[in-house]
Amino acid sequence: ERMRAMAETSHSLTPAPRPATTWRRRQLATLSCLIHHCIAQKQPMQEIGELLRPKAQAQLQPNGQQSTPLNGQEEAPLNVRRTAMEGMSSDRFFDANVLEELPHWSANWTVAHHTVSNGGTAIAIDGFLPMHTAASFHAELQSSWQASAPCRMLGQCKSKSCAWLYTNNDKGGNGKVRSVWNVAERREHAKLLYQGRRFSYSKWELSDQHSLHAAVSVLMESKAVRNAIGKLVGLDTTATPLGNISDYFITAYDTGDFLSTHNDGYSGSLAWVFHLSPEWKSEHGGQLRFNPSTRSGLNIGARDFEPSFNRLLLFRTRPAALAHQVLPVSRPAGAHPRFAFTGWYMMPNDVMSAEGLKQLQLMRSASAAGTHDMCV
């Protein structure tokens, strides 16, 4: 009851006056997010205790060590969990009623299944959230983007409004570099890798210290969303529920940004991309393209999906590889970028190898608030 009262009377767990380590902040953030999550779904508060048992705390430690199998099974649901770094309340973006209404709202989804590269399936869900909820997310994205303009354009690190960090990969590998420094040089380097047909990306990511991260975690980890998505991909969610989120981030693709061909195999087993860019036109680019099939006997050409507002796109990334990319963005000066939430669920019984864990750590290490994030 004390935990419930604390969560209901505060929009966040305020930091202690003295400095806290990144790992300690992560623990506090996780606890707060769980409190708000249980209240939002009217779940018994004792379920927090179940979620925080030692078994559930087998998530990655700061040194990256992990001794338990990495999978999406219920008996070890947090092994590859990507937790929100800040425990701020989600009610700034949506109220508890949204989570309660989602099982009914999903009946309004417009769902289309598409066969794509190498015989895989992409599922497009239009009208994923009630319009006012999607609009609330977009308004916050747009507001934070505008507020960060001095940081993004001038590389000045004197304001906490530097929430958006230019993000590219290090030397064509999976390691991320995120900061507002040397953007022009890094963007040029990303383009050279792209032209040389090496893995490369150029985009902006929202710092995990922003409260949107907690809201995305509460939404996409909710039982209502996981059950609805699990049923769409053919799971008996009572017997084999959809696994936890292995990684996620919030992106903005501005003019000239792109993501070259890749297959997501080390990120998780079910990819999701939630688009939040209204009034997007085909000539603006930014389509998620599944490359033509390379498998003998399959004649499947490239398939492009527009980043339509309030659309959730799902596709399996394991065990079969689905090569895909984000086409370069070209927007009028001053127009908002291509906003999206991107993440991966673990499917039941999917096990990630030691090499997979290593690569996953490289990809998400710079997504964690800390020394990897500069100018925040």
Secondary structure as GFF3:
##gff-version 3
##sequence-region A 1 376
A	DSSP	alpha_helix	2	8	.	.	.	ID=ss1
A	DSSP	alpha_helix	22	40	.	.	.	ID=ss2
A	DSSP	alpha_helix	46	51	.	.	.	ID=ss3
A	DSSP	beta_strand	70	71	.	.	.	ID=ss4
A	DSSP	three_ten_helix	90	92	.	.	.	ID=ss5
A	DSSP	alpha_helix	96	105	.	.	.	ID=ss6
A	DSSP	three_ten_helix	106	108	.	.	.	ID=ss7
A	DSSP	beta_strand	110	116	.	.	.	ID=ss8
A	DSSP	three_ten_helix	117	119	.	.	.	ID=ss9
A	DSSP	beta_strand	120	126	.	.	.	ID=ss10
A	DSSP	alpha_helix	131	147	.	.	.	ID=ss11
A	DSSP	alpha_helix	149	154	.	.	.	ID=ss12
A	DSSP	beta_strand	164	169	.	.	.	ID=ss13
A	DSSP	beta_strand	176	179	.	.	.	ID=ss14
A	DSSP	alpha_helix	183	195	.	.	.	ID=ss15
A	DSSP	beta_strand	201	206	.	.	.	ID=ss16
A	DSSP	alpha_helix	212	221	.	.	.	ID=ss17
A	DSSP	alpha_helix	223	232	.	.	.	ID=ss18
A	DSSP	beta_strand	245	253	.	.	.	ID=ss19
A	DSSP	beta_strand	258	262	.	.	.	ID=ss20
A	DSSP	beta_strand	270	275	.	.	.	ID=ss21
A	DSSP	three_ten_helix	282	284	.	.	.	ID=ss22
A	DSSP	beta_strand	288	290	.	.	.	ID=ss23
A	DSSP	beta_strand	303	305	.	.	.	ID=ss24
A	DSSP	beta_strand	311	316	.	.	.	ID=ss25
A	DSSP	beta_strand	324	326	.	.	.	ID=ss26
A	DSSP	beta_strand	338	345	.	.	.	ID=ss27
A	DSSP	beta_strand	351	352	.	.	.	ID=ss28
A	DSSP	alpha_helix	354	365	.	.	.	ID=ss29
###
